[in-house]
């Protein structure tokens, strides 16, 4: 719980120190990824801190689902990593969709193929789901 509080304070402090261009693409919300937790997004970077661990992803492809962007639905592909509080860590390739269903609010879902790196190395499939507010 202490780590969660520190993370929230850090994200809020960082948000207020951003320049105006970066602030336009800052999102913060709640979701499920490494357990239940807080999700943040700044430009092409997504971060998550939950009760099971944390993850950071870079979205290298983000496009509207249709040619006209008026529907508010976009899909994305990224690459990143994760670290669980029990010591597990690995690399991941999130593939997701986001839907801007209200002013300044979006929902997202991700399928996340991952490779766990440690003594018990293995491939696995994780999922993420959440809602964010756009500041």
C-alpha positions as CSV (number, residue, x, y, z in Angstrom):
1,X,0.0,0.0,0.0
2,X,2.9,2.3,0.7
3,X,4.3,1.8,-2.8
4,X,0.9,2.5,-4.3
5,X,0.7,5.9,-2.4
6,X,4.2,6.8,-3.5
7,X,3.4,6.0,-7.1
8,X,0.2,8.0,-7.1
9,X,2.0,11.0,-5.6
10,X,4.8,10.7,-8.1
11,X,2.5,10.5,-11.1
12,X,0.5,13.5,-9.9
13,X,3.7,15.5,-9.3
14,X,5.0,14.5,-12.8
15,X,1.7,15.5,-14.4
16,X,1.9,19.1,-13.0
17,X,5.5,19.5,-14.1
18,X,4.7,18.5,-17.8
19,X,4.8,21.1,-20.5
20,X,1.5,22.0,-22.2
21,X,2.0,19.7,-25.2
22,X,2.7,16.6,-23.1
23,X,-0.1,17.5,-20.6
24,X,-2.6,17.2,-23.5
25,X,-1.9,13.5,-23.8
26,X,-1.7,12.6,-20.1
27,X,-4.2,10.0,-18.9
28,X,-4.7,8.5,-15.5
29,X,-7.1,5.8,-14.3
30,X,-7.7,2.4,-12.8
31,X,-7.5,-1.1,-14.3
32,X,-6.4,-4.7,-14.2
33,X,-3.0,-5.7,-15.5
34,X,-0.5,-6.7,-12.9
35,X,-3.4,-7.2,-10.5
36,X,-5.8,-4.3,-9.7
37,X,-4.1,-0.9,-9.8
38,X,-3.4,2.5,-11.3
39,X,-2.8,3.0,-15.0
40,X,-1.1,6.0,-16.6
41,X,-0.4,7.1,-20.1
42,X,1.9,9.8,-21.4
43,X,2.2,10.2,-25.1
44,X,3.3,6.8,-26.4
45,X,4.2,5.3,-23.0
46,X,1.8,3.3,-20.8
47,X,2.6,2.4,-17.2
48,X,0.8,0.3,-14.6
49,X,1.3,-0.2,-10.9
50,X,-0.9,-2.8,-9.2
51,X,-1.0,-5.1,-6.3
52,X,0.9,-7.9,-8.1
53,X,3.6,-5.7,-9.8
54,X,4.2,-3.0,-12.4
55,X,4.7,-2.7,-16.2
56,X,5.9,-0.1,-18.7
57,X,5.1,-0.3,-22.4
58,X,6.0,1.8,-25.4
59,X,3.3,1.9,-28.1
60,X,5.1,2.0,-31.4
61,X,1.9,1.7,-33.5
62,X,-1.4,3.5,-32.6
63,X,-4.0,4.0,-35.3
64,X,-7.7,4.7,-35.7
65,X,-9.8,1.7,-36.4
66,X,-11.5,3.4,-39.4
67,X,-10.1,6.0,-41.8
68,X,-12.2,8.7,-40.2
69,X,-11.2,9.1,-36.6
70,X,-14.7,10.4,-35.6
71,X,-15.7,7.0,-34.0
72,X,-13.1,7.4,-31.2
73,X,-11.9,3.8,-31.5
74,X,-8.1,3.1,-31.9
75,X,-5.9,0.0,-31.8
76,X,-2.3,-0.2,-30.8
77,X,0.7,-2.5,-30.6
78,X,3.6,-2.0,-28.2
79,X,6.6,-3.5,-26.5
80,X,7.6,-3.3,-22.9
81,X,8.4,-5.2,-19.7
82,X,7.0,-6.1,-16.3
83,X,8.2,-6.9,-12.8
84,X,6.1,-8.7,-10.2
85,X,6.5,-8.1,-6.5
86,X,7.3,-11.8,-6.0
87,X,10.4,-11.5,-8.2
88,X,9.1,-12.6,-11.6
89,X,10.0,-10.3,-14.6
90,X,9.8,-10.5,-18.3
91,X,9.1,-8.8,-21.7
92,X,5.7,-8.3,-23.3
93,X,4.0,-7.3,-26.5
94,X,0.6,-5.6,-25.7
95,X,-2.0,-5.5,-28.5
96,X,-4.9,-3.4,-27.5
97,X,-7.9,-1.3,-28.4
98,X,-9.2,1.9,-26.8
99,X,-12.5,3.6,-27.0
100,X,-13.1,7.3,-26.2
101,X,-16.7,6.9,-25.1
102,X,-17.2,10.2,-23.3
103,X,-15.4,13.6,-23.2
104,X,-12.0,13.0,-21.6
105,X,-12.7,9.4,-20.7
106,X,-11.6,6.2,-22.5
107,X,-11.8,2.5,-21.9
108,X,-9.1,0.1,-23.0
109,X,-8.6,-3.7,-23.4
110,X,-5.3,-5.5,-24.2
111,X,-4.1,-9.0,-25.0
112,X,-0.5,-9.3,-23.8
113,X,1.7,-12.1,-24.9
114,X,4.7,-12.2,-22.5
115,X,7.9,-14.1,-21.9
116,X,8.8,-14.6,-18.3
117,X,12.6,-14.5,-17.8
118,X,14.0,-16.3,-14.8
119,X,14.7,-19.9,-13.7
120,X,11.2,-20.9,-14.6
121,X,11.2,-19.2,-18.1
122,X,7.9,-19.5,-20.0
123,X,5.6,-17.9,-22.5
124,X,2.2,-16.7,-21.2
125,X,-0.8,-14.6,-22.2
126,X,-1.9,-11.8,-19.9
127,X,-4.8,-9.4,-20.3
128,X,-5.4,-5.8,-19.4
129,X,-8.6,-3.8,-18.9
130,X,-9.3,-0.4,-17.6
131,X,-10.7,3.1,-17.8
132,X,-8.7,6.4,-17.9
133,X,-9.4,10.1,-17.6
134,X,-7.6,12.4,-20.1
135,X,-6.2,15.6,-18.4
